[in-house]
Amino acid sequence: MTSSEKKQIPLKEGLFRLPEEGREGCLIGSRCRTCGECFYPKRFVCANCYSEDQEEIALSKRGSIFTYTIARVAYPGTPVTAPFVTAQVQLPEKVQVLSLVTDIDLNDVKIGTEVDLYFWKTGEDDQGNEVMAFAFRPVRP
């Protein structure tokens, strides 16, 4: 395989769209057309009103840390090294996303910290494609 044939693929289909030319990447959620409740990951039945009338939506790329934990031991086989921050990120759609938070000093992690979505390479598959995941990092002034 030549380097021009390599492509970026999501770690898991259906959770996010990777950036492409002319389009920003985003998390994929759903909104209930009946009651307006939003969800991540997307749902086929609303957990609020049980309607099956759902629409797929692109979620906001900016949110804030709702709560967090600092992991001192990494899970075997994962591409992250300890210590690392895992947080519930609150998005404007009132959706909370469990995510890795990177590029932050452990002493600076605080509830309410504004964070932005980004995508990072976790490794390569058997065909040499870049396997991509998402995470959040603090908004830079």
C-alpha positions, -999 to 999 in steps of 0.1 A, spaced: 0 0 0 13 34 -9 11 63 15 -14 80 -9 -38 50 -3 -36 53 34 -67 69 50 -80 78 84 -107 56 98 -126 60 131 -118 37 160 -156 29 161 -181 37 133 -211 58 141 -196 78 171 -180 106 151 -172 120 117 -136 127 109 -126 160 93 -126 159 55 -118 186 30 -144 213 34 -161 197 65 -151 198 101 -151 166 122 -178 162 148 -194 138 173 -226 122 160 -256 125 182 -294 124 179 -323 147 187 -358 135 193 -382 152 169 -410 148 195 -395 163 226 -362 178 215 -340 158 239 -304 152 225 -283 121 230 -247 109 226 -241 84 212 -271 86 189 -302 66 198 -331 51 179 -356 55 207 -358 86 229 -350 78 266 -372 108 276 -405 102 257 -399 69 240 -405 83 205 -387 65 176 -387 98 156 -350 106 159 -328 127 137 -290 125 135 -272 157 144 -237 170 146 -229 180 182 -210 211 193 -172 209 193 -168 230 224 -180 221 259 -169 222 295 -157 197 321 -187 186 342 -168 161 363 -135 142 359 -111 117 374 -74 113 371 -64 77 363 -31 67 377 -29 33 360 -36 27 323 -57 -1 310 -37 -29 293 -36 -25 255 -47 11 253 -28 39 235 -27 62 266 -2 63 293 -9 71 330 -16 94 345 -44 107 323 -77 126 327 -111 112 319 -140 136 320 -177 140 314 -178 169 290 -210 189 290 -220 201 255 -244 230 248 -270 204 237 -271 193 273 -254 161 264 -225 147 285 -197 129 266 -172 106 284 -138 115 270 -101 116 274 -89 152 282 -54 159 270 -28 187 269 -36 198 305 -15 198 336 -31 175 362 -30 203 387 -49 226 364 -79 203 358 -111 219 371 -148 215 368 -160 242 343 -128 242 322 -137 249 286 -125 223 262 -125 217 224 -129 185 204 -101 172 184 -91 139 167 -59 119 172 -42 89 158 -43 58 181 -24 35 158 -27 18 124 -48 -12 113 -35 -42 93 -39 -23 60 -18 7 73 -48 30 77 -46 55 106 -70 46 133 -85 78 148 -101 86 181 -115 117 196 -106 136 228 -110 171 242 -83 196 252 -85 230 270 -95 260 249 -64 281 242 -67 318 243 
